[in-house]
Amino acid sequence: MEQPQVNTSLGGEPDGGSTMTMSSYLISTALAAVTDVRVLATIVATVALILAAMGYLMRTTIDPREPPVLKPGIPIFGHAISLVYSLLNDSSGFYYRTYQANPSATMLTLPLPGDRRIYVIQNTQLMQAALRNKNMTFDPFIQEFIGGMLALPKSTYDRLMAGTESGLMSTMTGVIQHGLMGDNLRATTRTVLDIIADNLNEMEKIRMDAGVEQIALASFWVWMRQTLAGATTEALYGDFSPFRVNETLMEDLWTWDYHLPHILLAPSKLEYLLCPEGYFARESLQKAFVSYFKEGHAAHPSVSPVIRQRAITLREYGWTHEDAGLVEHTLAAGSVQNAVPTMLWLFLTILRKPEYLVRVQEEVKGLITVTKDEKTGKKTATIDVGAVEEKAPFFVACYHENVRVHKRIINTRRTTCDTELGGYLLKKGSDVMMSIQVASTHRDVWGQNTGNPKEFDPSHFLPVDMSEMDDEEQKREEELKKARKAAWIPFGGGKHLCPGRNLAFSEILGFTGVLLLGYEFWWDDDKKGNLPDIEPIKARIPADIPIPDEGGNNRLTAVRMKRRRQWEGVRWAFEV
């Protein structure tokens, strides 16, 4: 019997009159399917072979003497992906999650593509040892970080990268440390606080001249940021500070700082396309500082010792005015990017807790001397910031606890040779990471009183009365004290201990103390003391302290402040 004919063309008509039987059609279809499967299998096998070859070529060979290996979730690239995400979103989150998942590990090895690795230290004693170890250095990070975020011309970049061999890096470290110690520190601190006092006194004069009771601020965060950062940069760079000459430049500094992670990851030729706000903010800052150095303003008598000597040192090492100006705003950013949000969280934390506020106000009162001008009858309240550690221990404890709770810095070092630490081998040229968030949230060190190491508890930094403790209790208390000392490393360590920590301490406590003692605040309509529940943005490199999410919480914008009655018309002043 003749088989029925099947039309196999798409158009409905036989192609050239050709036909095939049903059995032939089924056989050809089956053969095509087998062929497709073979092609697919070949493709899969080829891809697998390529991935296997990449894995072999990019594998990290681990010495058994190195710390235990933490395998990435995604083979080869998993840790690298996590680190990039951390850079963009939460600088310490990756390390904190690693610690939570591996709390008993003192140190871990994280393999990266290309036979590279980073070591993550989770034990606080080993962190201290690493920060003091002479075989570990921070200098390469300074050079690579600055070189990667500033789009420097080749001549400037070469001078920067040669800084270790030429001695510039170690010399500059000494210059900055010396410029923020002793008499130099006191002079700079006094200038900062004088400028802050002048701003507050001018606000009071405006209020009294206007005959109103309150001062309305469009944004408390922006006002506080501008006041503290403006005073700090003016004290550092003098009467011709670029931020004083051009008031919009401070906003450029914060814009550049916020967008810095994107700049670091973007190809240099595409920065203006991928992150235009950060790119043009940096351009404005660099132009302003190049002009500052070319016009000789760094030698003006009003300039702080640290900036004046820094400019001299760069010239001695062959740097031009343009070279210096292209990198200088990084130091300006470092002087304010953590101090300002640190003050915000300290201020709000104390203001939220009435028992804390009363105690701090009493201590600040003990720092004040009130004098009266016999001719004008006007009063001046002078706050002795130099005596704050002696006379205001609870206020100081709140400051330290605020830093502990909010600090997110990652202390980084690079090994200059094969190094032994904690019984493990650390390979030459490898990066070592130490999360302060991990050190500051060890439950057995910081959670003794509340059970929650993340909870704010100033008693962590107050002396303990051991007079009624037995020997065993005293021993435990001494061990706990020692453990907390080892875990308290918010400003780094070794020769790279943060040189600006003492300046930040004095300016933050001085400014915060005046606000808490001398003013009342209205945050929402007429409800005095209705404080905003502020959502912080997670801290991102290079900042160590989270900043408030201005877009997500408008209650931080509108605020009214008023002098407490006993301080109306009083002129503020500081002593250091």
Disulfide bonds with the S-S distance in Angstrom:
none
